[in-house]
Amino acid sequence: MTLNQAGNAIGVLEGWMVGRTVTAASVDQLGDWSVQLGWTATGPQYIVWNPNSEQTWTAPTGFVVDRIRTLTGGTSMTARSKVTVGPIPQLVVLKRNN
């Protein structure tokens, strides 16, 4: 049996969460969901998405996005404070804004 895209995505999501503690979860006035998974060596991690529309999620004050991981397993590096979110969750790893 082979996994389809949904099965692969569940495996990636599981990898993001195993061994981590959910430290906060919220939905803002635009419908952006964010789940904080604690800290890495550089800063906090969030799973972010918006099930209804494409919006802009802003990193907390004092942080910028270090990298973004997708459910397909891709990773992109960046140093900006905003991320476009939509219905597919992304793992956003932050670092301190020096």
Secondary structure, DSSP 8 states (H G I E B T S, - for coil): ----HHHHHHHHHHHHHTT----EEEE-TT--EEEEEEE-SSSEEEEEE-SSS-EEEE--TTEEEEEEEETTS-EEE---SEEEE-SS-EEEEEEE--
